[in-house]
Amino acid sequence: MWILIFFLVIVIIGTYLHKFLWRFPDLIVFIWTYSCVLVFFIIIFWILFCTEQKSEINQFYTTRNSIERAREKGDYLEKAAIQLKIIETNQWLANKKYYNSVWFFDFFIPDEVDDIDFLR
């Protein structure tokens, strides 16, 4: 989020400085173009990353439902496989919760992750 704001500020400053640095039009055009391209790519990557995070959250819910159904009718080996899957899923969830608490990544990871409980 801060990176996007930073480059938007650069675009605005570059447009404003164009009045004062009219002797260096190539510099202003370079700064403005570079900032616009970076803002565009940041927005595209942010959309893709947030979509991927939503997909992984839906995958978590599907895994949780599958584990609940498999617990009802399972033998010893199936229960061991379920336990491994629970461990993997909880590791994924712990990772996402941690990165959601870090200020830089909080913008990219949906807050829905905080409401999800670990599997038991």
PyMOL commands that set and color helices and strands:
alter all, ss='L'
color gray80, all
select helices_A, chain A and resi 2-17+25-72+76-101+112-115
alter helices_A, ss='H'
color red, helices_A
deselect
rebuild
show_as cartoon
